[in-house]
Amino acid sequence: MAKGQERSSNWLVVPQAAQALDQMKFEIAQELGIQIPADGYMGYIASRDNGAIGGNITRRLVQMAEQQLSGQTGMTR
């Protein structure tokens, strides 16, 4: 997320998670071959690409939660 931008309706239960989520966003974008501008502003990226990034973030977070609930420690993709 670019500096100075606030999440409008999405708030984090653990505010320290924002940095981890941003890092995940950049990792997933790189895996998908989507270039995110250095300033972090995503406004010029196609909606389809933003949706792909968000969908993959959600998929990965659900996978991590399922693994945690099942007692597994390693993360697979």
KALINJO-V137539 format. One record per helix or strand of 3 or more residues. SS is the DSSP state (A for helix, B for strand). FROM is the first residue (numbers start at 1). LEN is the number of residues. If there is no record, write none. Layout:
BEGIN
ss-><SS;SS>
from-><FROM;FROM>
len-><LEN;LEN>
END
This chain:
BEGIN
ss-><A;A>
from-><17;47>
len-><16;24>
END
